[in-house]
Amino acid sequence: MSKYTQRQWDRTVGYGEVPDEYNIELENLKHENKVLRKIVHSLSSNSTEHTENFINVAIAVEKKDAP
């Protein structure tokens, strides 16, 4: 199965958004999220709950600052 960026999808299909199962950008974001969670957890001497709270705050700030 081929994966596409939105730009590639527009050139190939010509309309609409890339469905999740074909979206390479979404796949990359999921991978980055997984790696960052492992890094934060490994750097943290806190519990998994504290790590999850830290990640949720970081995500909320990122969404707030996003264009």
N, CA, C and O atoms as a Tripos MOL2 file, in Angstrom:
@<TRIPOS>MOLECULE
protein
  268   267    67     0     0
PROTEIN
NO_CHARGES

@<TRIPOS>ATOM
      1 N           0.8500   -1.1730    0.0000 N.3       1 MET1
      2 CA          0.0000    0.0000    0.0000 C.3       1 MET1
      3 C           0.8990    1.2400    0.0000 C.2       1 MET1
      4 O           1.8130    1.3510    0.8160 O.2       1 MET1
      5 N           0.6350    2.1580   -0.9080 N.am      2 SER2
      6 CA          1.3930    3.3990   -0.9970 C.3       2 SER2
      7 C           0.9360    4.3820    0.0690 C.2       2 SER2
      8 O          -0.2290    4.3970    0.4660 O.2       2 SER2
      9 N           1.8700    5.1960    0.5200 N.am      3 LYS3
     10 CA          1.5750    6.2560    1.4850 C.3       3 LYS3
     11 C           1.7940    7.5910    0.7870 C.2       3 LYS3
     12 O           2.6630    7.7050   -0.0770 O.2       3 LYS3
     13 N           1.0140    8.5970    1.1560 N.am      4 TYR4
     14 CA          1.0440    9.8870    0.4790 C.3       4 TYR4
     15 C           1.0720   11.0420    1.4660 C.2       4 TYR4
     16 O           0.4910   10.9650    2.5480 O.2       4 TYR4
     17 N           1.7580   12.1180    1.0770 N.am      5 THR5
     18 CA          1.5730   13.4020    1.7480 C.3       5 THR5
     19 C           0.3330   14.0260    1.1300 C.2       5 THR5
     20 O          -0.1680   13.5280    0.1220 O.2       5 THR5
     21 N          -0.1690   15.1030    1.7120 N.am      6 GLN6
     22 CA         -1.3510   15.7600    1.1350 C.3       6 GLN6
     23 C          -1.0460   16.2660   -0.2710 C.2       6 GLN6
     24 O          -1.8860   16.1800   -1.1670 O.2       6 GLN6
     25 N           0.1380   16.7830   -0.4540 N.am      7 ARG7
     26 CA          0.5170   17.3040   -1.7710 C.3       7 ARG7
     27 C           0.5490   16.1950   -2.8260 C.2       7 ARG7
     28 O           0.0500   16.3670   -3.9390 O.2       7 ARG7
     29 N           1.1450   15.0560   -2.4600 N.am      8 GLN8
     30 CA          1.1890   13.9290   -3.3920 C.3       8 GLN8
     31 C          -0.2250   13.4340   -3.7050 C.2       8 GLN8
     32 O          -0.5350   13.1030   -4.8490 O.2       8 GLN8
     33 N          -1.0780   13.3860   -2.6760 N.am      9 TRP9
     34 CA         -2.4610   12.9400   -2.8610 C.3       9 TRP9
     35 C          -3.1950   13.8660   -3.8370 C.2       9 TRP9
     36 O          -3.9090   13.4060   -4.7280 O.2       9 TRP9
     37 N          -3.0090   15.1670   -3.6550 N.am     10 ASP10
     38 CA         -3.6520   16.1350   -4.5400 C.3      10 ASP10
     39 C          -3.2250   15.9350   -5.9890 C.2      10 ASP10
     40 O          -4.0510   16.0240   -6.8970 O.2      10 ASP10
     41 N          -1.9430   15.6650   -6.2110 N.am     11 ARG11
     42 CA         -1.4660   15.4560   -7.5770 C.3      11 ARG11
     43 C          -1.9340   14.1270   -8.1460 C.2      11 ARG11
     44 O          -2.1970   14.0250   -9.3440 O.2      11 ARG11
     45 N          -2.0430   13.1010   -7.2970 N.am     12 THR12
     46 CA         -2.4200   11.7710   -7.7600 C.3      12 THR12
     47 C          -3.9280   11.6170   -7.9090 C.2      12 THR12
     48 O          -4.4120   11.1760   -8.9510 O.2      12 THR12
     49 N          -4.6700   11.9810   -6.8670 N.am     13 VAL13
     50 CA         -6.1120   11.7720   -6.8420 C.3      13 VAL13
     51 C          -6.8520   13.0230   -7.3290 C.2      13 VAL13
     52 O          -7.8320   12.9280   -8.0680 O.2      13 VAL13
     53 N          -6.3780   14.1700   -6.9110 N.am     14 GLY14
     54 CA         -6.9470   15.4120   -7.3990 C.3      14 GLY14
     55 C          -7.9760   16.0690   -6.5140 C.2      14 GLY14
     56 O          -8.3830   17.1980   -6.7870 O.2      14 GLY14
     57 N          -8.4140   15.3990   -5.4550 N.am     15 TYR15
     58 CA         -9.4070   16.0210   -4.5710 C.3      15 TYR15
     59 C          -9.4160   15.3250   -3.2150 C.2      15 TYR15
     60 O          -8.9470   14.1950   -3.0800 O.2      15 TYR15
     61 N          -9.9570   16.0170   -2.2130 N.am     16 GLY16
     62 CA        -10.1390   15.4390   -0.8830 C.3      16 GLY16
     63 C          -8.8720   15.3700   -0.0530 C.2      16 GLY16
     64 O          -7.7760   15.6970   -0.5080 O.2      16 GLY16
     65 N          -9.0670   14.9310    1.1880 N.am     17 GLU17
     66 CA         -7.9430   14.7400    2.0990 C.3      17 GLU17
     67 C          -7.4520   13.3040    2.0240 C.2      17 GLU17
     68 O          -8.1900   12.3970    1.6380 O.2      17 GLU17
     69 N          -6.1950   13.1140    2.3990 N.am     18 VAL18
     70 CA         -5.6160   11.7750    2.4030 C.3      18 VAL18
     71 C          -6.2820   10.9610    3.5090 C.2      18 VAL18
     72 O          -6.2710   11.3840    4.6650 O.2      18 VAL18
     73 N          -6.8600    9.8050    3.1870 N.am     19 PRO19
     74 CA         -7.4170    8.9420    4.2370 C.3      19 PRO19
     75 C          -6.2890    8.4900    5.1820 C.2      19 PRO19
     76 O          -5.1480    8.3170    4.7540 O.2      19 PRO19
     77 N          -6.6130    8.3030    6.4490 N.am     20 ASP20
     78 CA         -5.6090    7.9450    7.4510 C.3      20 ASP20
     79 C          -4.7510    6.7600    7.0430 C.2      20 ASP20
     80 O          -3.5430    6.7620    7.2750 O.2      20 ASP20
     81 N          -5.3630    5.7440    6.4330 N.am     21 GLU21
     82 CA         -4.6000    4.5340    6.0930 C.3      21 GLU21
     83 C          -3.5620    4.7770    4.9960 C.2      21 GLU21
     84 O          -2.6700    3.9510    4.8060 O.2      21 GLU21
     85 N          -3.6650    5.9090    4.2620 N.am     22 TYR22
     86 CA         -2.6980    6.2450    3.2170 C.3      22 TYR22
     87 C          -1.8110    7.4270    3.5920 C.2      22 TYR22
     88 O          -0.9480    7.8210    2.8080 O.2      22 TYR22
     89 N          -2.0100    7.9950    4.7710 N.am     23 ASN23
     90 CA         -1.3580    9.2380    5.1670 C.3      23 ASN23
     91 C           0.0020    8.9880    5.8020 C.2      23 ASN23
     92 O           0.0900    8.5230    6.9380 O.2      23 ASN23
     93 N           1.0640    9.3000    5.0610 N.am     24 ILE24
     94 CA          2.4260    9.0990    5.5700 C.3      24 ILE24
     95 C           2.7340   10.0950    6.6880 C.2      24 ILE24
     96 O           3.4830    9.7720    7.6100 O.2      24 ILE24
     97 N           2.1680   11.2960    6.6160 N.am     25 GLU25
     98 CA          2.4170   12.2940    7.6510 C.3      25 GLU25
     99 C           1.8430   11.8500    8.9920 C.2      25 GLU25
    100 O           2.4700   12.0480   10.0330 O.2      25 GLU25
    101 N           0.6570   11.2530    8.9730 N.am     26 LEU26
    102 CA          0.0510   10.7350   10.1970 C.3      26 LEU26
    103 C           0.8850    9.5860   10.7620 C.2      26 LEU26
    104 O           1.0790    9.4870   11.9730 O.2      26 LEU26
    105 N           1.3720    8.7280    9.8830 N.am     27 GLU27
    106 CA          2.2170    7.6180   10.3140 C.3      27 GLU27
    107 C           3.4900    8.1410   10.9770 C.2      27 GLU27
    108 O           3.9170    7.6150   12.0050 O.2      27 GLU27
    109 N           4.0980    9.1750   10.3910 N.am     28 ASN28
    110 CA          5.3100    9.7630   10.9650 C.3      28 ASN28
    111 C           5.0310   10.3950   12.3290 C.2      28 ASN28
    112 O           5.8370   10.2720   13.2510 O.2      28 ASN28
    113 N           3.8860   11.0710   12.4520 N.am     29 LEU29
    114 CA          3.5290   11.6790   13.7360 C.3      29 LEU29
    115 C           3.3170   10.6370   14.8250 C.2      29 LEU29
    116 O           3.7240   10.8350   15.9690 O.2      29 LEU29
    117 N           2.6830    9.5330   14.4690 N.am     30 LYS30
    118 CA          2.4790    8.4560   15.4410 C.3      30 LYS30
    119 C           3.8190    7.8900   15.9040 C.2      30 LYS30
    120 O           4.0070    7.6080   17.0880 O.2      30 LYS30
    121 N           4.7460    7.7280   14.9620 N.am     31 HIS31
    122 CA          6.0720    7.2080   15.3140 C.3      31 HIS31
    123 C           6.8130    8.1880   16.2220 C.2      31 HIS31
    124 O           7.4020    7.7910   17.2270 O.2      31 HIS31
    125 N           6.7800    9.4740   15.8590 N.am     32 GLU32
    126 CA          7.4420   10.4880   16.6820 C.3      32 GLU32
    127 C           6.8510   10.5200   18.0880 C.2      32 GLU32
    128 O           7.5850   10.6390   19.0690 O.2      32 GLU32
    129 N           5.5330   10.4160   18.1870 N.am     33 ASN33
    130 CA          4.8640   10.4100   19.4830 C.3      33 ASN33
    131 C           5.3500    9.2420   20.3310 C.2      33 ASN33
    132 O           5.6250    9.3960   21.5200 O.2      33 ASN33
    133 N           5.4520    8.0760   19.7080 N.am     34 LYS34
    134 CA          5.8950    6.8800   20.4210 C.3      34 LYS34
    135 C           7.3290    7.0450   20.9310 C.2      34 LYS34
    136 O           7.6350    6.6940   22.0700 O.2      34 LYS34
    137 N           8.2030    7.5840   20.0750 N.am     35 VAL35
    138 CA          9.6030    7.7920   20.4530 C.3      35 VAL35
    139 C           9.7000    8.8220   21.5760 C.2      35 VAL35
    140 O          10.4340    8.6200   22.5440 O.2      35 VAL35
    141 N           8.9650    9.9220   21.4490 N.am     36 LEU36
    142 CA          9.0170   10.9620   22.4800 C.3      36 LEU36
    143 C           8.5010   10.4620   23.8220 C.2      36 LEU36
    144 O           9.0420   10.8190   24.8690 O.2      36 LEU36
    145 N           7.4600    9.6380   23.7990 N.am     37 ARG37
    146 CA          6.9550    9.0620   25.0490 C.3      37 ARG37
    147 C           8.0300    8.2090   25.7260 C.2      37 ARG37
    148 O           8.1860    8.2560   26.9460 O.2      37 ARG37
    149 N           8.7640    7.4370   24.9380 N.am     38 LYS38
    150 CA          9.8290    6.6030   25.4990 C.3      38 LYS38
    151 C          10.9470    7.4640   26.0690 C.2      38 LYS38
    152 O          11.4910    7.1520   27.1280 O.2      38 LYS38
    153 N          11.2920    8.5470   25.3760 N.am     39 ILE39
    154 CA         12.3510    9.4420   25.8580 C.3      39 ILE39
    155 C          11.9390   10.1050   27.1600 C.2      39 ILE39
    156 O          12.7000   10.1140   28.1270 O.2      39 ILE39
    157 N          10.7300   10.6620   27.1830 N.am     40 VAL40
    158 CA         10.2490   11.3380   28.3950 C.3      40 VAL40
    159 C          10.2080   10.3640   29.5620 C.2      40 VAL40
    160 O          10.6140   10.6980   30.6750 O.2      40 VAL40
    161 N           9.7210    9.1690   29.3060 N.am     41 HIS41
    162 CA          9.6420    8.1760   30.3760 C.3      41 HIS41
    163 C          11.0340    7.7710   30.8720 C.2      41 HIS41
    164 O          11.2410    7.6040   32.0740 O.2      41 HIS41
    165 N          11.9830    7.6150   29.9490 N.am     42 SER42
    166 CA         13.3240    7.2070   30.3550 C.3      42 SER42
    167 C          14.0500    8.3170   31.1170 C.2      42 SER42
    168 O          14.8690    8.0380   31.9920 O.2      42 SER42
    169 N          13.7500    9.5770   30.7830 N.am     43 LEU43
    170 CA         14.3830   10.6990   31.4770 C.3      43 LEU43
    171 C          13.7180   11.0090   32.8110 C.2      43 LEU43
    172 O          14.2870   11.6830   33.6700 O.2      43 LEU43
    173 N          12.5280   10.5120   32.9590 N.am     44 SER44
    174 CA         11.7470   10.8180   34.1490 C.3      44 SER44
    175 C          11.9830    9.7830   35.2370 C.2      44 SER44
    176 O          11.9800    8.5790   34.9830 O.2      44 SER44
    177 N          12.1830   10.2630   36.4220 N.am     45 SER45
    178 CA         12.2620    9.3370   37.5480 C.3      45 SER45
    179 C          10.8790    9.1910   38.1840 C.2      45 SER45
    180 O          10.7090    8.5080   39.1930 O.2      45 SER45
    181 N           9.9100    9.8450   37.5730 N.am     46 ASN46
    182 CA          8.5410    9.8190   38.0810 C.3      46 ASN46
    183 C           7.8030    8.5870   37.5860 C.2      46 ASN46
    184 O           8.3180    7.8100   36.7830 O.2      46 ASN46
    185 N           6.6220    8.4350   38.0700 N.am     47 SER47
    186 CA          5.7760    7.3140   37.6730 C.3      47 SER47
    187 C           5.2550    7.5150   36.2540 C.2      47 SER47
    188 O           5.3700    8.5980   35.6800 O.2      47 SER47
    189 N           4.6940    6.4740   35.7130 N.am     48 THR48
    190 CA          4.0800    6.5430   34.3890 C.3      48 THR48
    191 C           2.9630    7.5780   34.3780 C.2      48 THR48
    192 O           2.7660    8.2720   33.3800 O.2      48 THR48
    193 N           2.2290    7.6840   35.4870 N.am     49 GLU49
    194 CA          1.1390    8.6670   35.5650 C.3      49 GLU49
    195 C           1.6750   10.0860   35.4240 C.2      49 GLU49
    196 O           1.0920   10.8960   34.7030 O.2      49 GLU49
    197 N           2.7800   10.3980   36.1060 N.am     50 HIS50
    198 CA          3.3760   11.7300   35.9930 C.3      50 HIS50
    199 C           3.8770   11.9760   34.5750 C.2      50 HIS50
    200 O           3.7500   13.0820   34.0490 O.2      50 HIS50
    201 N           4.4400   10.9550   33.9640 N.am     51 THR51
    202 CA          4.9140   11.0770   32.5920 C.3      51 THR51
    203 C           3.7540   11.3780   31.6630 C.2      51 THR51
    204 O           3.8690   12.2540   30.8060 O.2      51 THR51
    205 N           2.6390   10.6740   31.8090 N.am     52 GLU52
    206 CA          1.4600   10.9110   30.9720 C.3      52 GLU52
    207 C           0.9230   12.3300   31.1790 C.2      52 GLU52
    208 O           0.5310   12.9880   30.2150 O.2      52 GLU52
    209 N           0.9020   12.7990   32.4150 N.am     53 ASN53
    210 CA          0.4400   14.1620   32.6890 C.3      53 ASN53
    211 C           1.3360   15.1840   32.0050 C.2      53 ASN53
    212 O           0.8430   16.1490   31.4200 O.2      53 ASN53
    213 N           2.6520   14.9800   32.0730 N.am     54 PHE54
    214 CA          3.6030   15.8760   31.4180 C.3      54 PHE54
    215 C           3.3560   15.9090   29.9100 C.2      54 PHE54
    216 O           3.3360   16.9810   29.3060 O.2      54 PHE54
    217 N           3.1710   14.7460   29.3090 N.am     55 ILE55
    218 CA          2.9400   14.6470   27.8710 C.3      55 ILE55
    219 C           1.6380   15.3420   27.4900 C.2      55 ILE55
    220 O           1.5870   16.0490   26.4840 O.2      55 ILE55
    221 N           0.5940   15.1510   28.2760 N.am     56 ASN56
    222 CA         -0.6980   15.7880   27.9820 C.3      56 ASN56
    223 C          -0.6120   17.3080   28.0540 C.2      56 ASN56
    224 O          -1.2330   18.0050   27.2520 O.2      56 ASN56
    225 N           0.1500   17.8210   29.0050 N.am     57 VAL57
    226 CA          0.3430   19.2680   29.0970 C.3      57 VAL57
    227 C           1.1130   19.7610   27.8780 C.2      57 VAL57
    228 O           0.7560   20.7840   27.2930 O.2      57 VAL57
    229 N           2.1600   19.0480   27.4940 N.am     58 ALA58
    230 CA          2.9460   19.4410   26.3240 C.3      58 ALA58
    231 C           2.0930   19.4340   25.0610 C.2      58 ALA58
    232 O           2.2190   20.3330   24.2300 O.2      58 ALA58
    233 N           1.2380   18.4460   24.9040 N.am     59 ILE59
    234 CA          0.3540   18.3690   23.7370 C.3      59 ILE59
    235 C          -0.6420   19.5170   23.7380 C.2      59 ILE59
    236 O          -0.9180   20.0970   22.6880 O.2      59 ILE59
    237 N          -1.1840   19.8510   24.9020 N.am     60 ALA60
    238 CA         -2.1270   20.9580   25.0000 C.3      60 ALA60
    239 C          -1.4680   22.2770   24.6200 C.2      60 ALA60
    240 O          -2.0690   23.0970   23.9260 O.2      60 ALA60
    241 N          -0.2430   22.4820   25.0700 N.am     61 VAL61
    242 CA          0.4910   23.7120   24.7370 C.3      61 VAL61
    243 C           0.7630   23.7500   23.2370 C.2      61 VAL61
    244 O           0.6090   24.7960   22.6060 O.2      61 VAL61
    245 N           1.1630   22.6300   22.6690 N.am     62 GLU62
    246 CA          1.4380   22.5730   21.2350 C.3      62 GLU62
    247 C           0.1880   22.8910   20.4250 C.2      62 GLU62
    248 O           0.2600   23.6310   19.4440 O.2      62 GLU62
    249 N          -0.9580   22.3430   20.8220 N.am     63 LYS63
    250 CA         -2.2050   22.6300   20.1060 C.3      63 LYS63
    251 C          -2.5710   24.1060   20.2080 C.2      63 LYS63
    252 O          -3.0680   24.7030   19.2540 O.2      63 LYS63
    253 N          -2.3190   24.6820   21.3750 N.am     64 LYS64
    254 CA         -2.6320   26.0900   21.5770 C.3      64 LYS64
    255 C          -1.7510   26.9750   20.6920 C.2      64 LYS64
    256 O          -2.2150   27.9840   20.1620 O.2      64 LYS64
    257 N          -0.4810   26.5950   20.5330 N.am     65 ASP65
    258 CA          0.4690   27.3840   19.7610 C.3      65 ASP65
    259 C           0.4340   27.0890   18.2620 C.2      65 ASP65
    260 O           1.0420   27.8110   17.4720 O.2      65 ASP65
    261 N          -0.2670   26.0430   17.8760 N.am     66 ALA66
    262 CA         -0.3070   25.6590   16.4630 C.3      66 ALA66
    263 C          -1.0700   26.6900   15.6490 C.2      66 ALA66
    264 O          -1.9960   27.3330   16.1430 O.2      66 ALA66
    265 N          -0.6660   26.8370   14.3880 N.am     67 PRO67
    266 CA         -1.3530   27.8360   13.5350 C.3      67 PRO67
    267 C          -2.7780   27.4290   13.2280 C.2      67 PRO67
    268 O          -3.4900   28.1510   12.5290 O.2      67 PRO67
@<TRIPOS>BOND
     1     1     2 1
     2     2     3 1
     3     3     4 2
     4     3     5 am
     5     5     6 1
     6     6     7 1
     7     7     8 2
     8     7     9 am
     9     9    10 1
    10    10    11 1
    11    11    12 2
    12    11    13 am
    13    13    14 1
    14    14    15 1
    15    15    16 2
    16    15    17 am
    17    17    18 1
    18    18    19 1
    19    19    20 2
    20    19    21 am
    21    21    22 1
    22    22    23 1
    23    23    24 2
    24    23    25 am
    25    25    26 1
    26    26    27 1
    27    27    28 2
    28    27    29 am
    29    29    30 1
    30    30    31 1
    31    31    32 2
    32    31    33 am
    33    33    34 1
    34    34    35 1
    35    35    36 2
    36    35    37 am
    37    37    38 1
    38    38    39 1
    39    39    40 2
    40    39    41 am
    41    41    42 1
    42    42    43 1
    43    43    44 2
    44    43    45 am
    45    45    46 1
    46    46    47 1
    47    47    48 2
    48    47    49 am
    49    49    50 1
    50    50    51 1
    51    51    52 2
    52    51    53 am
    53    53    54 1
    54    54    55 1
    55    55    56 2
    56    55    57 am
    57    57    58 1
    58    58    59 1
    59    59    60 2
    60    59    61 am
    61    61    62 1
    62    62    63 1
    63    63    64 2
    64    63    65 am
    65    65    66 1
    66    66    67 1
    67    67    68 2
    68    67    69 am
    69    69    70 1
    70    70    71 1
    71    71    72 2
    72    71    73 am
    73    73    74 1
    74    74    75 1
    75    75    76 2
    76    75    77 am
    77    77    78 1
    78    78    79 1
    79    79    80 2
    80    79    81 am
    81    81    82 1
    82    82    83 1
    83    83    84 2
    84    83    85 am
    85    85    86 1
    86    86    87 1
    87    87    88 2
    88    87    89 am
    89    89    90 1
    90    90    91 1
    91    91    92 2
    92    91    93 am
    93    93    94 1
    94    94    95 1
    95    95    96 2
    96    95    97 am
    97    97    98 1
    98    98    99 1
    99    99   100 2
   100    99   101 am
   101   101   102 1
   102   102   103 1
   103   103   104 2
   104   103   105 am
   105   105   106 1
   106   106   107 1
   107   107   108 2
   108   107   109 am
   109   109   110 1
   110   110   111 1
   111   111   112 2
   112   111   113 am
   113   113   114 1
   114   114   115 1
   115   115   116 2
   116   115   117 am
   117   117   118 1
   118   118   119 1
   119   119   120 2
   120   119   121 am
   121   121   122 1
   122   122   123 1
   123   123   124 2
   124   123   125 am
   125   125   126 1
   126   126   127 1
   127   127   128 2
   128   127   129 am
   129   129   130 1
   130   130   131 1
   131   131   132 2
   132   131   133 am
   133   133   134 1
   134   134   135 1
   135   135   136 2
   136   135   137 am
   137   137   138 1
   138   138   139 1
   139   139   140 2
   140   139   141 am
   141   141   142 1
   142   142   143 1
   143   143   144 2
   144   143   145 am
   145   145   146 1
   146   146   147 1
   147   147   148 2
   148   147   149 am
   149   149   150 1
   150   150   151 1
   151   151   152 2
   152   151   153 am
   153   153   154 1
   154   154   155 1
   155   155   156 2
   156   155   157 am
   157   157   158 1
   158   158   159 1
   159   159   160 2
   160   159   161 am
   161   161   162 1
   162   162   163 1
   163   163   164 2
   164   163   165 am
   165   165   166 1
   166   166   167 1
   167   167   168 2
   168   167   169 am
   169   169   170 1
   170   170   171 1
   171   171   172 2
   172   171   173 am
   173   173   174 1
   174   174   175 1
   175   175   176 2
   176   175   177 am
   177   177   178 1
   178   178   179 1
   179   179   180 2
   180   179   181 am
   181   181   182 1
   182   182   183 1
   183   183   184 2
   184   183   185 am
   185   185   186 1
   186   186   187 1
   187   187   188 2
   188   187   189 am
   189   189   190 1
   190   190   191 1
   191   191   192 2
   192   191   193 am
   193   193   194 1
   194   194   195 1
   195   195   196 2
   196   195   197 am
   197   197   198 1
   198   198   199 1
   199   199   200 2
   200   199   201 am
   201   201   202 1
   202   202   203 1
   203   203   204 2
   204   203   205 am
   205   205   206 1
   206   206   207 1
   207   207   208 2
   208   207   209 am
   209   209   210 1
   210   210   211 1
   211   211   212 2
   212   211   213 am
   213   213   214 1
   214   214   215 1
   215   215   216 2
   216   215   217 am
   217   217   218 1
   218   218   219 1
   219   219   220 2
   220   219   221 am
   221   221   222 1
   222   222   223 1
   223   223   224 2
   224   223   225 am
   225   225   226 1
   226   226   227 1
   227   227   228 2
   228   227   229 am
   229   229   230 1
   230   230   231 1
   231   231   232 2
   232   231   233 am
   233   233   234 1
   234   234   235 1
   235   235   236 2
   236   235   237 am
   237   237   238 1
   238   238   239 1
   239   239   240 2
   240   239   241 am
   241   241   242 1
   242   242   243 1
   243   243   244 2
   244   243   245 am
   245   245   246 1
   246   246   247 1
   247   247   248 2
   248   247   249 am
   249   249   250 1
   250   250   251 1
   251   251   252 2
   252   251   253 am
   253   253   254 1
   254   254   255 1
   255   255   256 2
   256   255   257 am
   257   257   258 1
   258   258   259 1
   259   259   260 2
   260   259   261 am
   261   261   262 1
   262   262   263 1
   263   263   264 2
   264   263   265 am
   265   265   266 1
   266   266   267 1
   267   267   268 2
@<TRIPOS>SUBSTRUCTURE
     1 MET1         2 RESIDUE 1 A MET
     2 SER2         6 RESIDUE 1 A SER
     3 LYS3        10 RESIDUE 1 A LYS
     4 TYR4        14 RESIDUE 1 A TYR
     5 THR5        18 RESIDUE 1 A THR
     6 GLN6        22 RESIDUE 1 A GLN
     7 ARG7        26 RESIDUE 1 A ARG
     8 GLN8        30 RESIDUE 1 A GLN
     9 TRP9        34 RESIDUE 1 A TRP
    10 ASP10       38 RESIDUE 1 A ASP
    11 ARG11       42 RESIDUE 1 A ARG
    12 THR12       46 RESIDUE 1 A THR
    13 VAL13       50 RESIDUE 1 A VAL
    14 GLY14       54 RESIDUE 1 A GLY
    15 TYR15       58 RESIDUE 1 A TYR
    16 GLY16       62 RESIDUE 1 A GLY
    17 GLU17       66 RESIDUE 1 A GLU
    18 VAL18       70 RESIDUE 1 A VAL
    19 PRO19       74 RESIDUE 1 A PRO
    20 ASP20       78 RESIDUE 1 A ASP
    21 GLU21       82 RESIDUE 1 A GLU
    22 TYR22       86 RESIDUE 1 A TYR
    23 ASN23       90 RESIDUE 1 A ASN
    24 ILE24       94 RESIDUE 1 A ILE
    25 GLU25       98 RESIDUE 1 A GLU
    26 LEU26      102 RESIDUE 1 A LEU
    27 GLU27      106 RESIDUE 1 A GLU
    28 ASN28      110 RESIDUE 1 A ASN
    29 LEU29      114 RESIDUE 1 A LEU
    30 LYS30      118 RESIDUE 1 A LYS
    31 HIS31      122 RESIDUE 1 A HIS
    32 GLU32      126 RESIDUE 1 A GLU
    33 ASN33      130 RESIDUE 1 A ASN
    34 LYS34      134 RESIDUE 1 A LYS
    35 VAL35      138 RESIDUE 1 A VAL
    36 LEU36      142 RESIDUE 1 A LEU
    37 ARG37      146 RESIDUE 1 A ARG
    38 LYS38      150 RESIDUE 1 A LYS
    39 ILE39      154 RESIDUE 1 A ILE
    40 VAL40      158 RESIDUE 1 A VAL
    41 HIS41      162 RESIDUE 1 A HIS
    42 SER42      166 RESIDUE 1 A SER
    43 LEU43      170 RESIDUE 1 A LEU
    44 SER44      174 RESIDUE 1 A SER
    45 SER45      178 RESIDUE 1 A SER
    46 ASN46      182 RESIDUE 1 A ASN
    47 SER47      186 RESIDUE 1 A SER
    48 THR48      190 RESIDUE 1 A THR
    49 GLU49      194 RESIDUE 1 A GLU
    50 HIS50      198 RESIDUE 1 A HIS
    51 THR51      202 RESIDUE 1 A THR
    52 GLU52      206 RESIDUE 1 A GLU
    53 ASN53      210 RESIDUE 1 A ASN
    54 PHE54      214 RESIDUE 1 A PHE
    55 ILE55      218 RESIDUE 1 A ILE
    56 ASN56      222 RESIDUE 1 A ASN
    57 VAL57      226 RESIDUE 1 A VAL
    58 ALA58      230 RESIDUE 1 A ALA
    59 ILE59      234 RESIDUE 1 A ILE
    60 ALA60      238 RESIDUE 1 A ALA
    61 VAL61      242 RESIDUE 1 A VAL
    62 GLU62      246 RESIDUE 1 A GLU
    63 LYS63      250 RESIDUE 1 A LYS
    64 LYS64      254 RESIDUE 1 A LYS
    65 ASP65      258 RESIDUE 1 A ASP
    66 ALA66      262 RESIDUE 1 A ALA
    67 PRO67      266 RESIDUE 1 A PRO
